[in-house]
Amino acid sequence: MGQPEFQGVVVKESPCMLTCDKPVALCLRGPGKAAYQFSNVRPESDLENVLTLVRLYVSNKKGAIVDARPIGRLRHCLNARLPST
């Protein structure tokens, strides 16, 4: 990623996120932030939306995504939102 706006973002692979019927899945989480899980993500066509999603998440202190319209199709791929602890 290399861009300053993504400093501190770590991408990790997970063996299972219990979305076998709708792969590919991704989860966003951070200390003191809400966590989000998305499934049925299409890496080839959703890359720009994923980057927008990460920008929105990183830029909000609580990780809240208030307006999901900028993430396009991904707004329909949300499986879960867990509040921050």
LUMVO-72601 format. One line per 3 residues: their letters; for each residue x, y, z of N, C-alpha, C. Coordinates in Angstrom, 2 decimals. Example, Ala and Ser with C-alpha at 12.3 -4.5 7.8 and 13.67 -1.06 7.14 Angstrom:
BEGIN
as) 13.19,-5.69,7.80,12.30,-4.50,7.80,13.20,-3.30,7.80  12.85,-2.25,7.08,13.67,-1.06,7.14,12.90,0.03,7.87
//
This chain:
BEGIN
mgq) 0.82,-1.19,0.00,0.00,0.00,0.00,0.86,1.25,0.00  1.84,1.36,0.80,2.85,2.39,0.69,2.44,3.84,0.80  1.17,4.17,0.67,0.74,5.56,0.74,0.58,5.97,2.19
pef) 0.93,7.23,2.53,0.84,7.69,3.92,-0.55,7.51,4.54  -1.62,7.62,3.76,-2.96,7.48,4.31,-3.22,6.08,4.84  -2.38,5.13,4.48,-2.56,3.76,4.94,-1.51,3.36,5.99
qgv) -0.80,4.31,6.54,0.17,3.99,7.58,-0.55,3.32,8.74  0.04,2.27,9.27,-0.54,1.56,10.39,-1.52,0.48,9.99  -1.89,0.40,8.72,-2.82,-0.64,8.25,-2.01,-1.90,7.99
vvk) -2.47,-3.00,8.58,-1.81,-4.28,8.40,-2.81,-5.24,7.75  -2.39,-5.90,6.69,-3.23,-6.88,6.01,-2.76,-8.26,6.44  -3.72,-9.05,6.96,-3.40,-10.41,7.39,-4.35,-11.38,6.71
esp) -3.84,-12.54,6.39,-4.66,-13.60,5.82,-5.23,-14.44,6.95  -6.46,-14.85,6.81,-7.12,-15.70,7.80,-7.57,-16.98,7.12  -7.38,-18.11,7.77,-7.76,-19.37,7.12,-9.27,-19.54,7.00
cml) -10.07,-18.95,7.90,-11.52,-19.15,7.85,-12.24,-18.01,8.54  -13.24,-17.45,7.85,-14.08,-16.41,8.46,-15.55,-16.83,8.39  -15.79,-18.14,8.21,-17.13,-18.73,8.20,-18.05,-18.13,7.14
tcd) -17.49,-17.84,5.98,-18.29,-17.32,4.87,-18.06,-18.16,3.62  -18.01,-19.46,3.79,-17.70,-20.36,2.67,-18.67,-20.20,1.51  -19.92,-19.88,1.79,-20.89,-19.74,0.73,-20.78,-18.40,0.00
kpv) -19.98,-17.46,0.56,-19.81,-16.14,-0.05,-18.36,-15.67,0.06  -17.41,-16.41,-0.48,-16.04,-15.92,-0.41,-15.88,-14.76,-1.37  -14.99,-13.94,-1.30,-13.89,-13.66,-0.40,-14.42,-12.76,0.72
alc) -13.90,-12.96,1.95,-14.32,-12.15,3.09,-13.20,-11.22,3.52  -13.59,-10.11,4.14,-12.61,-9.22,4.75,-13.19,-8.65,6.02  -12.31,-8.36,6.95,-12.72,-7.81,8.24,-11.84,-6.61,8.53
lrg) -12.46,-5.58,9.08,-11.73,-4.40,9.52,-11.88,-4.31,11.03  -10.78,-4.13,11.72,-10.84,-3.93,13.16,-9.62,-3.17,13.62  -9.80,-2.44,14.71,-8.71,-1.66,15.26,-9.00,-1.34,16.71
pgk) -7.98,-1.05,17.49,-8.16,-0.75,18.91,-9.14,0.42,19.10  -10.16,0.19,19.92,-11.12,1.24,20.21,-12.09,1.55,19.08  -12.10,0.72,18.04,-12.96,0.95,16.88,-13.95,-0.19,16.71
aay) -15.06,0.12,16.06,-16.00,-0.91,15.67,-15.30,-1.86,14.68  -15.76,-3.10,14.64,-15.24,-4.07,13.68,-16.32,-4.36,12.65  -15.90,-4.57,11.41,-16.82,-4.85,10.31,-16.37,-6.10,9.59
qfs) -17.32,-6.94,9.18,-17.02,-8.10,8.36,-17.86,-8.04,7.08  -17.18,-8.20,5.97,-17.81,-8.21,4.65,-17.53,-9.56,3.99  -18.46,-10.04,3.18,-18.21,-11.26,2.41,-18.68,-11.04,0.98
nvr) -18.33,-11.99,0.13,-18.64,-11.92,-1.29,-17.93,-10.74,-1.97  -16.75,-10.43,-1.47,-15.93,-9.36,-2.04,-15.25,-9.90,-3.29  -15.24,-9.11,-4.33,-14.61,-9.49,-5.60,-13.33,-8.68,-5.77
pes) -12.18,-9.26,-5.41,-10.93,-8.51,-5.44,-10.64,-7.85,-6.79  -11.00,-8.49,-7.89,-10.69,-7.94,-9.21,-11.47,-6.66,-9.49  -12.72,-6.61,-9.06,-13.56,-5.46,-9.40,-13.86,-4.54,-8.22
dle) -13.59,-4.97,-7.00,-13.93,-4.17,-5.81,-12.74,-3.44,-5.19  -11.58,-3.50,-5.82,-10.38,-2.93,-5.20,-10.56,-1.46,-4.82  -11.06,-0.64,-5.71,-11.23,0.79,-5.39,-12.21,0.99,-4.25
nvl) -13.27,0.19,-4.21,-14.22,0.28,-3.11,-13.61,-0.18,-1.79  -12.77,-1.20,-1.84,-12.07,-1.66,-0.63,-11.15,-0.55,-0.12  -10.41,0.09,-1.02,-9.52,1.18,-0.61,-10.32,2.34,-0.01
tlv) -11.46,2.65,-0.59,-12.33,3.70,-0.04,-12.82,3.29,1.34  -13.22,2.04,1.49,-13.66,1.52,2.78,-12.57,1.69,3.84  -11.35,1.31,3.50,-10.24,1.44,4.44,-10.00,2.91,4.79
rly) -10.07,3.78,3.80,-9.90,5.23,4.07,-10.96,5.73,5.05  -12.20,5.36,4.83,-13.29,5.78,5.73,-13.05,5.26,7.14  -12.67,4.01,7.23,-12.46,3.37,8.53,-11.30,4.03,9.28
vsn) -10.20,4.20,8.61,-9.01,4.77,9.24,-9.25,6.22,9.67  -10.02,6.95,8.88,-10.21,8.38,9.15,-11.19,8.66,10.29  -11.96,7.67,10.73,-12.92,7.88,11.80,-12.38,7.32,13.10
kkg) -12.32,8.14,14.13,-11.73,7.75,15.41,-12.35,6.48,16.00  -13.65,6.31,15.82,-14.35,5.14,16.36,-14.54,4.04,15.31  -14.04,4.28,14.09,-14.19,3.30,13.03,-15.59,3.27,12.43
aiv) -16.39,4.27,12.74,-17.77,4.30,12.26,-17.82,4.65,10.78  -18.59,3.89,10.05,-18.84,4.19,8.65,-20.28,4.68,8.59  -20.42,5.98,8.57,-21.72,6.62,8.68,-22.48,6.58,7.36
dar) -21.78,6.82,6.28,-22.39,6.82,4.94,-21.67,5.79,4.09  -22.33,4.68,3.81,-21.70,3.58,3.07,-21.78,3.73,1.56  -22.46,4.75,1.07,-22.59,4.91,-0.38,-21.26,4.97,-1.11
pig) -20.21,5.62,-0.55,-18.94,5.68,-1.28,-18.27,4.33,-1.50  -18.68,3.29,-0.75,-18.03,1.98,-0.93,-18.77,1.11,-1.94  -19.70,1.71,-2.65,-20.37,1.03,-3.76,-21.03,-0.27,-3.37
rlr) -20.79,-1.29,-4.15,-21.38,-2.60,-3.98,-21.09,-3.23,-2.62  -19.98,-2.86,-2.00,-19.60,-3.45,-0.72,-20.63,-3.18,0.39  -21.39,-2.09,0.25,-22.38,-1.79,1.29,-23.43,-2.89,1.38
hcl) -23.57,-3.68,0.33,-24.50,-4.80,0.33,-23.83,-6.12,0.76  -22.55,-6.05,1.04,-21.77,-7.24,1.41,-21.48,-7.31,2.91  -21.97,-6.36,3.66,-21.72,-6.31,5.10,-22.46,-7.43,5.81
nar) -21.73,-8.24,6.58,-22.31,-9.33,7.36,-22.51,-8.94,8.81  -21.55,-8.21,9.37,-21.61,-7.90,10.79,-20.87,-6.62,11.11  -21.39,-5.93,12.12,-20.72,-4.76,12.69,-20.73,-4.98,14.19
lps) -19.55,-5.01,14.77,-19.41,-5.18,16.21,-18.99,-3.84,16.81  -19.70,-3.37,17.83,-19.35,-2.08,18.41,-17.96,-2.12,19.04  -17.37,-0.94,19.18,-16.06,-0.87,19.82,-16.18,-1.22,21.29
t) -15.09,-1.68,21.84,-15.09,-2.04,23.26,-14.40,-1.00,24.10
//
